[in-house]
């Protein structure tokens, strides 16, 4: 499923951004854009994660309602 692949790649990008932020903090660089860099993959990561979380519940509900009608 392509949503799952996108979610995986976004999580890798988010992890890299967090590591870059930690490295910048240890080097005492005052670059605000490095701190905000983690938010770029975080927003789509949240939406794909919520979709993947809700997917089994939505599928179960539609399956249960079709069984009740039979």
N, CA and C of each residue as an Amber inpcrd file, in Angstrom:
protein
   210
   0.8360000  -1.1750000   0.0000000   0.0000000   0.0000000   0.0000000
   0.8860000   1.2460000   0.0000000   0.5870000   2.1830000  -0.8490000
   1.4740000   3.3280000  -1.0410000   1.4480000   4.3020000   0.1250000
   0.3660000   4.3810000   0.8710000   0.3220000   5.2690000   2.0490000
   1.3260000   4.7870000   3.0850000   1.4330000   3.4880000   3.2520000
   2.3730000   2.9300000   4.2280000   3.8190000   3.2400000   3.8360000
   4.1320000   3.1550000   2.5280000   5.4830000   3.4890000   2.0620000
   5.7840000   4.9660000   2.2890000   4.8180000   5.8330000   1.9820000
   5.0100000   7.2660000   2.2090000   5.2420000   7.5340000   3.6900000
   4.4830000   6.8620000   4.5390000   4.6230000   7.0430000   5.9810000
   6.0220000   6.6170000   6.4460000   6.5170000   5.5360000   5.9100000
   7.8620000   5.0750000   6.2800000   8.9290000   6.0640000   5.8570000
   8.8430000   6.5740000   4.6350000   9.8460000   7.5260000   4.1580000
   9.7530000   8.8470000   4.9100000   8.5480000   9.2590000   5.2770000
   8.4040000  10.4750000   6.0680000   9.0090000  10.3030000   7.4560000
   8.8740000   9.1090000   8.0210000   9.4640000   8.8840000   9.3390000
  10.9880000   8.9140000   9.2710000  11.5560000   8.4350000   8.1760000
  13.0070000   8.5130000   7.9990000  13.4410000   9.9730000   7.8730000
  12.6990000  10.7640000   7.0940000  13.0290000  12.1830000   6.9360000
  12.9000000  12.9210000   8.2590000  11.8920000  12.5920000   9.0420000
  11.7080000  13.2310000  10.3400000  12.8550000  12.8810000  11.2840000
  13.2820000  11.6340000  11.2750000  14.3880000  11.2060000  12.1240000
  15.6830000  11.9290000  11.7420000  15.9320000  12.0710000  10.4600000
  17.1190000  12.7940000  10.0010000  17.0590000  14.2580000  10.4300000
  15.8880000  14.8630000  10.3410000  15.7460000  16.2640000  10.7490000
  15.9690000  16.4370000  12.2460000  15.5020000  15.4860000  13.0470000
  15.7040000  15.5670000  14.4960000  17.1840000  15.3870000  14.8330000
  17.8470000  14.4570000  14.1690000  19.2740000  14.2480000  14.4020000
  20.0640000  15.5000000  14.0010000  19.6890000  16.1280000  12.8860000
  20.3590000  17.3640000  12.4700000  20.1380000  18.4680000  13.4990000
  18.9550000  18.5090000  14.0790000  18.6710000  19.4980000  15.1150000
  19.5230000  19.2520000  16.3550000  19.6770000  18.0120000  16.7450000
  20.4860000  17.6790000  17.9220000  21.9520000  18.0050000  17.6600000
  22.4370000  17.6970000  16.4700000  23.8270000  18.0200000  16.1170000
  24.0440000  19.5280000  16.1410000  23.0860000  20.2840000  15.6160000
  23.2150000  21.7470000  15.6120000  23.2040000  22.2960000  17.0300000
  22.4210000  21.6980000  17.9060000  22.3920000  22.1610000  19.2920000
  23.6970000  21.8400000  20.0210000  24.2780000  20.6950000  19.7420000
  25.5360000  20.3550000  20.4060000  26.6920000  21.2060000  19.8850000
  26.5900000  21.6510000  18.6320000  27.6130000  22.5300000  18.0670000
  27.3300000  23.9940000  18.4210000  26.2580000  24.2380000  19.1290000
  25.8260000  25.5600000  19.5850000  25.5990000  26.5240000  18.4270000
  24.9820000  26.0200000  17.3710000  24.5840000  26.8640000  16.2500000
  23.2100000  27.4480000  16.5550000  23.0470000  28.7240000  16.3070000
  21.7790000  29.3790000  16.5690000  21.0010000  29.5470000  15.2650000
  20.6730000  28.4510000  14.6310000  19.9040000  28.4890000  13.3880000
  18.4910000  27.9930000  13.6750000  17.5520000  28.9020000  13.6410000
  16.1640000  28.5550000  13.9350000  15.5840000  27.6490000  12.8600000
  16.0280000  27.8180000  11.6350000  15.4600000  27.0230000  10.5450000
  15.7740000  25.5460000  10.7050000  16.8690000  25.2170000  11.3740000
  17.1830000  23.7980000  11.6100000  16.1710000  23.1990000  12.5860000
  15.7970000  23.9810000  13.5810000  14.7800000  23.5080000  14.5260000
  13.4290000  23.3480000  13.8810000  13.1010000  24.2320000  12.9380000
  11.8110000  24.1520000  12.2570000  11.8080000  23.1270000  11.1290000
  12.9790000  22.6420000  10.7840000  13.0940000  21.6640000   9.7030000
  12.3460000  20.3660000  10.0180000  12.2400000  20.0400000  11.2910000
  11.5650000  18.7950000  11.6690000  10.0570000  18.8720000  11.4450000
   9.5070000  20.0800000  11.3760000   8.0620000  20.2100000  11.1830000
   7.6210000  19.9250000   9.7590000   8.5450000  20.0120000   8.8140000
   8.1850000  19.7850000   7.4090000   7.6780000  18.3560000   7.1910000
   8.3920000  17.3020000   7.6060000   7.8300000  15.9650000   7.4290000
   6.8400000  15.5750000   8.5250000   6.8060000  16.3350000   9.6210000
   5.9480000  15.9500000  10.7370000   4.4660000  16.0950000  10.4190000
   4.0850000  17.1210000   9.6900000   2.6690000  17.3560000   9.3980000
   2.1000000  16.2620000   8.4880000   2.7390000  15.9180000   7.3550000
   2.2020000  14.7910000   6.5820000   2.3610000  13.4520000   7.3030000
   3.3750000  13.3430000   8.1670000   3.5490000  12.1130000   8.9400000
   2.3760000  11.9120000   9.8920000   1.9020000  13.0040000  10.4710000
   0.7400000  12.9350000  11.3540000  -0.5070000  12.5070000  10.5830000
  -0.7220000  13.0850000   9.4170000  -1.9280000  12.7440000   8.6600000
  -1.9020000  11.3020000   8.1510000  -0.7490000  10.8340000   7.6630000
  -0.6870000   9.4420000   7.2050000  -0.7830000   8.4740000   8.3790000
  -0.2160000   8.8610000   9.5130000  -0.3050000   8.0050000  10.6940000
  -1.7280000   7.8790000  11.2120000  -2.4550000   8.9880000  11.2150000
  -3.8600000   8.9310000  11.6440000  -4.7000000   8.1100000  10.6820000
  -4.4080000   8.2180000   9.3890000  -5.1200000   7.4120000   8.4020000
  -4.8530000   5.9220000   8.6300000  -3.5830000   5.5690000   8.8180000
  -3.2490000   4.1610000   9.0330000  -3.8120000   3.6390000  10.3520000
  -3.9070000   4.5330000  11.3530000  -4.4780000   4.1250000  12.6350000
  -5.9690000   3.8470000  12.5030000  -6.6770000   4.6740000  11.7460000
  -8.1290000   4.5390000  11.6320000  -8.5520000   3.4740000  10.6320000
  -7.6560000   3.0560000   9.7680000  -8.0040000   2.1200000   8.6980000
  -8.6240000   0.8150000   9.1920000  -8.0840000   0.1350000  10.2050000
  -8.7260000  -1.1140000  10.6400000 -10.1090000  -0.9050000  11.2580000
 -10.3000000   0.2190000  11.9370000 -11.5860000   0.4730000  12.5780000
 -12.6630000   0.7970000  11.5620000 -12.3230000   1.5360000  10.5270000
 -13.2930000   1.8680000   9.4860000 -13.6550000   0.6190000   8.6990000
 -12.6740000  -0.2180000   8.4120000 -12.9430000  -1.4560000   7.6940000
 -13.7850000  -2.4180000   8.5010000 -13.5500000  -2.4620000   9.8100000
 -14.3180000  -3.3500000  10.6770000 -15.7630000  -2.8790000  10.7850000
 -15.9670000  -1.5720000  10.8390000 -17.3130000  -1.0330000  10.9760000
 -18.1380000  -1.3080000   9.7210000 -17.5570000  -1.1120000   8.5510000
 -18.3170000  -1.3570000   7.3120000 -18.5650000  -2.8470000   7.1360000
 -17.6530000  -3.6930000   7.5690000 -17.8570000  -5.1340000   7.4790000
 -18.9140000  -5.6080000   8.4400000 -18.9560000  -5.0240000   9.6470000
 -19.9510000  -5.4140000  10.6340000 -21.3370000  -4.9720000  10.2270000
 -21.4710000  -3.8370000   9.5980000 -22.7860000  -3.3700000   9.2100000
 -23.3220000  -4.1740000   8.0300000 -22.4430000  -4.6460000   7.1360000
 -22.9090000  -5.4570000   6.0190000 -23.2960000  -6.8550000   6.4950000
 -22.6500000  -7.3580000   7.5550000 -23.0250000  -8.6490000   8.0930000
 -24.3730000  -8.5610000   8.8170000 -24.6380000  -7.4390000   9.4760000
 -25.8920000  -7.2780000  10.2000000 -27.0650000  -7.1720000   9.2490000
 -26.8470000  -6.6520000   8.0570000 -27.9310000  -6.5100000   7.0750000
 -28.2850000  -7.8540000   6.4410000 -27.3640000  -8.8070000   6.4170000
 -27.6080000 -10.0890000   5.7460000 -28.6010000 -10.9490000   6.4940000
